């Protein structure tokens, strides 16, 4: 997809060149910038860009131009490209012209000449961001409409299949009413149990059967369970009875192939049928889809009667109809789960956007305030020593907030790579005890400065560990950083390492603080923080523990938290990855 285009329109070349240079500095290559010396040239340029399928995001136009006034130009551009936003830059625009542009061209902003760089910058960035967000929403709406059409077409296709099955029975006049009635009753519900019970009940009633039973197969266990039955004679109930399937028997070898059986002697010896007269006629019809046999229907009549061709055809067609309705029922249940999952993902997306917007805006607000204060101090003709110190303090704020913004962006990129499975492993073997002494060295000094105590305990039989040290270091550093941040003055932080069979157990335990049980299940969620524990108000991105969990899982390990009154402990279990080398 090509970059969006921004068009600058003015009849003064020097103004155009100045505006183009300013926009290049603001946008840093994220958009293409074109210029036009007048309204006619601008309309011709837009026509050419549309033919080449470029998207014009923004037009910045002067008001007073010799060929077309700015408000009329913006109106014509809006008529050709409704999604394009417009900004009028002029020192001579009257109220009517601006009003016309607002009414007819969705004027986004009016900027007087000469423009202020900050005003131009904020207006252009807001307009481009608004355009991109609108286009994104349009694309999502288009995808949703397409998905809705596909669902409609799929439902129409399924309904057509049902109608085609029913239409085939048109020539069977004696059974047409029965088939339609049973079929309609099955369609009245999307509940699987109700559908199957309806089939059994209606077949037994309409065909005047002694007994009708429907069994469902579990091919993995090779069992058939009686799920639904209808008895019209003095026979005991057999529901929930389980029959063992013998795939090599004459009976099930044919049923599993999708073939029906019609006989006068019951071919199966089972406690289920000991009360049945051996002289009954039985018809066994499989329930089978395109891939496998789902179950069967057993229908019993007196031995003096047989199932004629029309009855057999109707039963087999109803069995097919039953499978289709079952498929619809299961698709419906699946669609409900998918809708619930989409709703959950939508909620997660909204929470994520809310959190990331806050996290990105907070440092920027501080940076802007510091820049304004620094500008005021530096504009003083004579800067005193105290003012210089103030300026240096504002400069330090800028550095800190820029670092915070960079950390947030890096955490987001790392999280995206880990969630996409695109983060490679660089596996090597390390002396774990020596390695730990190196990565904990900065925290020794930090805890000393904060009047805390850091204790590192390693077992004497600690073996070398084959893993990706970079992932492990970042995870442990984050846990130690959090421990230093939340542990009160005078309290202890313990780092323990020991062997647990063939895996390694690493724990970080700090005293003087606890995590409520209601919070423990959420601390690994993105942007979730327990702010009341941050006594020093040091803040953070809210991605730390979420990244730790992803990094440990990338090392095929696990992490869990335990917290009791007075202490909290994070425990990592990671395997040795020497088999992957």
C-alpha positions in Angstrom: 0.0 0.0 0.0 1.5 3.4 -1.1 2.0 6.3 1.4 -0.8 8.8 1.7 -0.3 12.1 -0.2 -0.5 15.7 1.1 -1.0 18.5 -1.4 0.0 22.1 -0.8 -1.8 24.7 -3.0 -0.7 28.3 -3.2 0.0 30.8 -6.0 3.3 31.9 -4.4 6.2 29.5 -5.1 8.2 30.7 -2.2 5.3 29.9 0.2 4.9 26.5 -1.4 8.6 25.7 -1.0 8.6 26.9 2.6 5.5 24.8 3.4 6.9 21.7 1.7 10.1 22.0 3.7 8.2 22.4 6.9 5.9 19.4 6.2 8.9 17.2 5.3 10.4 18.0 8.7 7.1 17.3 10.5 6.1 14.1 8.7 9.6 12.6 8.4 8.9 10.7 5.3 5.6 9.1 6.4 3.6 10.9 3.6 4.3 12.0 0.0 4.1 15.8 -0.4 3.0 17.4 -3.7 2.5 21.0 -4.6 0.3 22.9 -7.0 0.5 26.6 -8.0 -3.2 27.3 -8.1 -6.6 25.6 -7.9 -6.8 24.3 -11.5 -3.3 22.7 -11.1 -4.4 21.1 -7.8 -7.6 19.6 -9.3 -5.6 18.2 -12.2 -3.0 16.8 -9.8 -5.7 15.1 -7.7 -7.2 13.5 -10.9 -3.8 12.1 -11.8 -3.2 10.8 -8.2 -6.6 9.1 -8.2 -5.9 7.4 -11.5 -2.7 6.0 -10.1 -4.8 4.9 -7.0 -3.0 7.2 -4.5 -4.9 8.3 -1.4 -4.9 12.0 -0.8 -5.0 12.5 3.0 -4.8 16.2 3.3 -4.9 19.4 1.2 -3.5 22.7 2.6 -4.8 25.5 0.4 -4.5 29.3 0.3 -7.7 31.3 0.1 -6.9 34.1 -2.3 -5.7 32.6 -5.6 -6.1 34.0 -9.2 -8.1 31.1 -10.7 -10.1 29.5 -7.9 -10.7 30.7 -4.4 -9.7 28.4 -1.6 -13.2 27.6 -0.4 -14.4 26.6 -3.9 -11.3 24.6 -4.5 -11.8 22.7 -1.2 -15.4 22.1 -2.1 -14.5 20.5 -5.5 -11.8 18.4 -3.9 -14.2 17.2 -1.3 -16.7 16.2 -4.0 -14.1 14.2 -5.8 -12.4 12.7 -2.7 -14.8 12.8 0.4 -12.2 11.2 2.7 -9.6 13.9 2.1 -9.3 16.4 4.9 -8.5 20.1 4.3 -6.7 22.9 6.0 -7.0 26.5 4.9 -3.8 28.6 5.3 -4.4 32.3 4.6 -4.0 35.7 6.0 -6.8 37.2 3.9 -9.7 34.7 4.3 -13.0 36.3 5.2 -15.6 34.7 7.5 -17.9 33.7 4.6 -15.0 31.8 2.9 -14.1 29.9 6.0 -17.8 29.1 6.6 -18.2 27.9 3.1 -15.2 25.6 3.4 -16.5 24.2 6.7 -20.0 23.6 5.3 -19.1 22.2 1.9 -15.6 20.7 2.3 -15.4 19.5 6.0 -12.7 22.0 6.7 -10.5 20.5 9.4 -8.6 23.6 10.5 -8.0 27.2 9.6 -4.4 28.5 10.1 -3.7 32.2 9.6 -0.6 33.4 7.8 2.1 33.7 8.7 1.7 30.3 10.4 3.2 29.3 13.7 5.4 26.1 13.4 3.8 24.5 16.4 0.3 25.3 15.2 1.1 23.9 11.7 2.7 20.8 13.2 -0.1 19.9 15.5 -2.8 20.6 12.9 -1.1 18.5 10.2 -0.3 15.6 12.5 -3.9 15.5 13.9 -5.3 15.6 10.4 -3.1 12.8 9.1 -3.9 10.7 12.2 -7.6 11.4 11.7 -7.4 10.4 8.0 -5.5 7.1 8.8 -7.9 6.2 11.6 -11.0 6.9 9.3 -9.5 4.7 6.6 -8.7 1.9 9.1 -12.3 2.0 10.4 -13.6 2.0 6.8 -11.5 -1.1 6.1 -12.8 -2.9 9.2 -16.4 -2.0 8.3 -15.8 -3.4 4.8 -14.4 -6.6 6.2 -17.3 -7.0 8.6 -19.8 -6.4 5.8 -18.0 -9.0 3.7 -18.0 -11.5 6.6 -21.7 -10.8 7.2 -22.4 -11.5 3.5 -20.4 -14.7 3.7 -22.4 -15.9 6.8 -25.6 -15.0 5.0 -24.5 -16.9 1.9 -23.5 -19.9 4.1 -26.9 -19.9 5.9 -28.6 -19.7 2.5 -26.5 -22.6 1.2 -27.4 -24.7 4.2 -31.0 -23.9 3.8 -30.9 -24.8 0.2 -29.4 -28.2 1.0 -32.2 -28.9 3.4 -34.8 -27.9 0.9 -33.2 -30.0 -1.8 -33.3 -33.0 0.5 -37.0 -32.4 1.2 -37.8 -31.9 -2.5 -36.4 -35.3 -3.4 -39.3 -36.9 -1.4 -41.9 -35.2 -3.6 -42.4 -38.4 -5.5 -43.0 -40.4 -2.3 -46.6 -39.2 -1.8 -47.5 -41.5 1.0 -44.6 -40.4 3.1 -44.3 -36.8 2.1 -46.5 -35.4 5.0 -44.6 -37.5 7.6 -41.2 -36.5 6.2 -42.1 -32.8 6.2 -43.6 -33.0 9.7 -40.6 -34.7 11.3 -38.2 -32.4 9.4 -40.0 -29.3 10.5 -40.0 -30.5 14.1 -36.3 -31.0 13.9 -35.8 -27.5 12.6 -37.8 -26.0 15.4 -34.8 -26.3 17.7 -31.1 -26.0 17.5 -30.7 -28.1 20.7 -29.0 -31.4 19.8 -30.8 -33.5 22.4 -34.2 -32.2 21.4 -33.5 -32.8 17.7 -32.5 -36.5 18.2 -35.4 -37.2 20.6 -37.8 -35.8 18.0 -36.5 -38.1 15.3 -36.9 -41.2 17.5 -40.3 -40.3 18.8 -41.7 -39.4 15.4 -40.4 -42.5 13.6 -41.8 -44.8 16.3 -45.2 -43.1 16.1 -45.5 -42.7 12.3 -44.2 -46.2 11.4 -46.0 -47.8 14.3 -42.8 -49.4 15.6 -42.5 -51.6 18.7 -39.2 -50.0 19.6 -36.9 -47.2 18.2 -33.5 -46.4 19.6 -30.7 -44.0 18.6 -27.1 -44.6 19.6 -24.1 -42.3 19.4 -20.6 -43.6 18.7 -17.3 -42.9 20.4 -15.0 -44.3 17.8 -11.9 -43.7 19.9 -13.2 -46.0 22.6 -15.1 -48.1 20.1 -18.4 -47.8 22.1 -22.0 -47.0 21.2 -24.2 -45.4 23.9 -28.0 -45.5 23.8 -28.9 -41.8 23.9 -32.5 -41.6 22.8 -35.3 -44.2 22.6 -39.1 -44.6 22.3 -40.8 -47.8 23.5 -44.4 -48.6 22.5 -44.5 -52.1 24.1 -43.7 -53.5 27.5 -39.9 -53.3 27.5 -37.4 -51.9 30.0 -35.6 -48.6 29.3 -32.1 -48.9 27.9 -31.0 -45.3 27.8 -27.3 -44.7 28.8 -26.5 -48.3 28.1 -23.1 -48.7 26.5 -22.4 -51.3 23.8 -18.9 -52.4 22.8 -18.3 -52.0 19.0 -16.6 -54.8 17.3 -15.4 -53.4 13.9 -14.8 -56.9 12.6 -18.3 -58.1 13.2 -20.7 -58.4 10.2 -23.0 -55.8 11.8 -20.6 -53.0 12.6 -18.3 -53.6 9.6 -21.2 -52.6 7.4 -22.6 -49.8 9.6 -19.2 -48.1 9.8 -19.0 -48.1 6.0 -22.4 -46.3 5.9 -24.5 -49.3 4.8 -27.9 -50.0 6.3 -29.0 -53.5 7.5 -32.5 -55.1 7.3 -33.0 -58.5 8.9 -35.4 -60.6 10.9 -32.9 -62.1 13.3 -31.1 -59.8 15.7 -27.4 -60.2 14.9 -26.1 -58.7 18.1 -25.8 -60.5 21.5 -26.1 -57.9 24.3 -27.8 -57.5 27.6 -29.5 -54.5 26.1 -31.8 -56.7 24.0 -32.4 -59.8 26.1 -36.0 -58.7 26.6 -36.7 -58.4 22.9 -38.4 -61.2 20.9 -35.8 -62.7 18.6 -38.4 -62.9 15.9 -38.6 -59.1 15.5 -37.7 -57.4 12.3 -35.0 -54.8 12.7 -33.8 -52.1 10.4 -30.5 -50.4 11.3 -29.7 -47.1 9.6 -26.3 -45.4 10.2 -26.0 -41.7 10.9 -23.0 -40.7 8.8 -21.6 -37.5 7.4 -18.9 -37.1 4.7 -16.1 -38.2 7.0 -17.3 -40.8 9.6 -20.3 -42.6 11.2 -21.7 -40.6 14.1 -24.2 -43.3 15.3 -27.2 -45.3 14.2 -30.9 -45.7 14.5 -32.5 -49.1 15.4 -36.1 -49.6 14.4 -38.1 -52.8 15.4 -41.3 -54.2 14.0 -43.1 -57.6 14.5 -41.5 -60.4 12.6 -44.6 -60.6 10.4 -43.9 -57.2 9.0 -41.0 -55.8 7.0 -39.7 -52.4 6.1 -40.7 -51.7 2.5 -38.6 -49.7 0.0 -40.5 -46.4 0.7 -40.0 -46.8 4.5 -36.3 -47.6 4.1 -35.8 -44.6 1.7 -37.7 -42.3 4.1 -35.7 -43.5 7.1 -32.4 -43.1 5.3 -33.4 -39.6 4.1 -34.5 -38.6 7.6 -31.2 -39.9 8.9 -29.4 -37.7 6.4 -31.6 -34.8 7.4 -30.8 -35.5 11.1 -27.1 -35.3 10.4 -27.6 -32.0 8.5 -29.6 -30.5 11.4 -27.0 -31.8 13.8 -24.4 -30.0 11.8 -26.4 -26.8 11.9 -26.9 -27.2 15.6 -23.2 -27.6 16.2 -22.3 -24.8 13.8 -24.8 -22.6 15.7 -23.1 -23.5 19.0 -19.7 -22.9 17.5 -20.9 -19.5 16.1 -22.1 -18.5 19.6 -18.7 -19.3 21.0 -17.0 -17.3 18.2 -19.3 -14.3 18.9 -18.4 -14.5 22.6 -14.7 -14.7 21.7 -15.1 -11.7 19.3 -16.8 -9.7 22.0 -13.9 -10.7 24.4 -11.3 -9.7 21.9 -13.1 -6.4 21.2 -13.1 -5.6 24.9 -9.4 -6.5 25.2 -8.7 -4.3 22.2 -10.6 -1.4 23.7 -8.7 -1.8 27.0 -5.4 -2.0 25.2 -6.1 1.2 23.1 -7.2 3.0 26.3 -4.0 2.0 28.2 -1.6 2.6 25.3 -3.1 6.0 24.6 -2.6 7.0 28.3 0.9 5.6 28.4 2.0 7.4 25.2 0.3 10.7 26.1 1.7 11.0 29.7 5.4 11.3 28.7 4.6 13.6 25.8 2.7 16.0 28.1 5.6 16.1 30.5 8.1 16.6 27.6 6.0 19.5 26.2 5.7 21.2 29.6 9.5 20.8 30.1 10.2 22.2 26.6 8.0 25.3 27.3 9.7 25.9 30.6 13.1 25.4 29.2 12.3 27.8 26.3 11.2 30.5 28.8 14.4 30.1 30.8 16.7 30.2 27.8 15.0 33.3 26.3 16.2 35.3 29.3 18.9 37.8 28.2 21.0 37.0 31.2 20.7 33.5 32.7 21.6 33.3 36.4 23.1 30.3 38.1 19.8 29.3 39.6 18.1 29.7 36.2 20.8 27.5 34.6 20.1 24.9 37.3 16.4 25.1 36.5 17.1 24.6 32.8 19.3 21.6 33.5 16.6 20.1 35.7 14.1 20.5 32.8 16.6 19.0 30.5 16.9 16.0 32.8 13.1 15.7 32.8 13.2 15.6 29.0 15.8 12.8 29.0 13.9 10.8 31.6 10.6 11.0 29.7 12.2 10.3 26.4 13.8 7.2 28.0 10.4 6.2 29.4 8.8 6.6 25.9 11.5 4.6 24.3 11.1 1.8 26.9 7.4 1.6 26.3 7.9 1.4 22.5 10.6 -1.3 22.9 8.4 -3.2 25.3 5.5 -3.1 22.8 7.8 -4.3 20.0 9.1 -7.1 22.1 5.6 -8.1 23.1 4.5 -8.1 19.5 7.5 -10.3 18.4 6.9 -12.7 21.2 3.2 -13.0 20.6 3.8 -13.5 16.9 6.4 -16.2 17.6 8.9 -14.2 15.6 11.5 -13.8 18.3 14.5 -16.1 17.6 16.4 -18.0 20.3 20.2 -17.7 20.7 20.9 -20.8 22.8 24.2 -21.2 24.6 25.5 -22.9 27.8 26.3 -20.7 30.8 27.8 -21.2 34.3 24.6 -20.2 36.1 26.2 -19.2 39.4 28.8 -17.0 37.8 26.3 -15.5 35.4 24.0 -14.6 38.3 26.7 -12.8 40.1 27.2 -10.6 37.0 23.6 -9.6 36.4 22.9 -9.0 40.1 25.9 -6.6 40.5 23.9 -3.4 39.6 21.1 -4.4 42.0 23.6 -4.8 44.8 24.5 -1.1 44.6 20.9 -0.1 44.1 19.6 -2.0 47.2 22.5 -0.5 49.2 21.5 3.0 48.1 17.8 2.3 49.0 18.7 0.8 52.4 17.5 -2.7 51.4 19.3 -6.1 51.6 19.9 -8.3 48.6 20.7 -12.0 49.3 21.7 -14.4 46.5 21.5 -18.1 47.4 22.6 -20.9 45.0 22.9 -24.6 45.6 26.4 -26.2 45.5 25.4 -28.9 43.0 24.2 -26.3 40.4 24.8 -27.6 36.9 25.5 -25.5 33.8 22.4 -24.3 32.0 21.8 -24.3 28.3 19.3 -21.6 27.3 19.0 -18.1 25.8 20.8 -15.9 28.4 19.3 -12.7 26.9 15.7 -13.7 27.6 16.5 -15.0 31.0 18.5 -11.9 31.9 15.7 -9.6 30.9 13.1 -11.6 32.9 15.2 -11.7 36.1 16.2 -8.1 35.8 12.6 -7.1 35.6 11.7 -9.2 38.6 14.6 -7.7 40.6 13.7 -4.2 39.4 10.2 -4.7 40.7 11.5 -6.1 44.0 13.7 -3.0 44.5 10.8 -0.7 43.6 8.2 -2.2 45.9 10.3 -3.4 48.9 10.2 -1.0 51.9 13.4 0.5 53.4 15.2 -2.0 55.7 13.6 -5.1 54.2 15.2 -8.0 52.3 15.2 -9.3 48.7 16.2 -12.9 48.2 17.3 -14.5 44.9 17.4 -18.3 45.1 18.5 -20.9 42.5 18.3 -24.7 42.8 17.9 -27.8 40.7 14.5 -29.3 40.5 15.1 -32.7 38.8 16.4 -31.9 35.3 15.0 -28.3 35.4 16.2 -25.2 37.2 14.1 -23.3 39.7 14.8 -19.6 40.2 12.9 -17.6 42.8 12.8 -13.8 43.6 11.3 -13.1 47.1 10.9 -9.7 48.7 9.7 -9.0 52.2 7.5 -6.2 53.5 5.0 -6.2 50.7 2.2 -8.5 49.6 -0.1 -8.9 46.5 -3.8 -9.4 47.4 -5.2 -12.7 46.2 -7.7 -10.9 44.0 -4.9 -9.2 42.1 -2.6 -12.2 41.6 -4.4 -13.7 38.6 -4.1 -10.4 36.7 -0.6 -9.2 37.4 0.7 -10.9 34.2 -1.9 -9.0 32.1 -0.7 -6.2 29.8 -0.9 -2.7 31.3 -2.1 -4.0 34.7 -0.5 -2.4 37.7 -1.1 -2.3 41.4 -0.3 1.3 41.9 -0.8 1.4 45.7 2.3 -0.8 46.1 4.5 1.7 44.3 5.5 3.7 47.4 8.2 5.7 45.6 5.8 6.6 42.7 8.3 5.4 40.1 5.7 4.3 37.6 6.3 2.0 34.7 5.0 0.8 31.4 2.7 -1.9 32.8 4.2 -4.4 30.4 7.0 -5.7 32.6 5.5 -8.8 34.0 3.6 -9.6 30.8 6.9 -9.6 29.0 8.5 -11.7 31.7 5.8 -14.3 31.3 6.2 -14.4 27.5 10.0 -14.5 27.7 9.9 -17.5 30.2 7.4 -19.3 28.0 9.7 -18.7 25.0 12.3 -20.6 27.0 9.7 -23.4 27.5 9.4 -22.5 31.1 6.7 -21.4 33.6 6.4 -18.6 36.1 4.0 -18.3 39.0 3.5 -15.9 42.0 2.8 -16.7 45.6 2.1 -14.0 48.2 1.3 -14.2 51.9 1.2 -11.5 54.6 4.6 -9.8 54.7 6.2 -11.4 51.5 5.8 -12.0 47.8 7.7 -14.6 45.7 7.9 -15.2 41.9 9.1 -18.7 41.0 10.5 -19.6 37.5 10.9 -23.1 36.3 13.0 -23.5 33.1 14.3 -26.6 31.4 17.7 -27.2 30.0 17.5 -26.7 26.2 20.7 -28.6 25.3 18.6 -30.9 23.1 17.8 -28.0 20.8 21.4 -27.1 20.1 
